[in-house]
Amino acid sequence: MEYAKDEIFQVRYNTKMDKLQIGHARLVKRIIKTMRRHKLITVTAITFLIFSILNVVMIYNFLKLLENL
């Protein structure tokens, strides 16, 4: 029973800040928080990903076109 309580309520006391501290945030929430803080890097990375996928699709279609000749 004690193990279940520890897993559900992960509240710890932070002596440096002199307050209670809830456990770590989930991975998805941390990623979203980082994306909100670094908007320029996020936009650059998403743009790079979109153009890379577009480039691969265009090369594939070009090779298919050459095969038909």
N, C-alpha and C positions, 0 to 999 in steps of 0.2 A: 504494500500500500504506500509506503514512503517513496518508493521508486516512481510510482505513478504521479504522486504530488510533485516531485522534483521535475518530472518531464513536462507537466502541464504549466506549472508556475515557475518559470525561470527568472525569478527576481533576485538580484544580488545587490549588496550594499557596496557602493563605491566610496572608499575612504578618502581618496584624493578630492573628489567633488563634493563629498559629504552629503550624498543623497542616494536613493534607491535607483537601481538601473535594471531595466528589462533586458532580457536576452537578446541575442543577435537577430537582426532583421533577415528575412528570407532573401535568397539570392536574386529573385526577380525584382523585389522591391529595391534592393541595392543597385541593380543595373538601371532601373528606371530613375532612381534618384541621381545616379551618376550622369545619365543622359540629360536630365534637366539642368544639371550644373554645367555641363560641357556641351553646349548646343552646337558650336562651330565644329568640334571634332565629330559629333554625332552626324551632323548633316554631311560632312566630308566623307565619312565612312560609308554612309548609306548611298551617297551619290557614286562613290567608287564601286560599290557592290553592284548597283544597277547598271552602270556602264560596262562593267566586266561581263555581266551576264548577257547584256545586249551585244557585246563584241563577240562572244562565243556563239550566240545564235546567228549573227550575221555571217560569220566565217563558215558555220555549218551549212547555212542556206547557199552560200556561194559555192561551196564544194559540191553540194547536191546539183546545183545549176551546171557546173562543169561536167559532172558525170553524164548529164543528159545530152551533151553536145556530141 
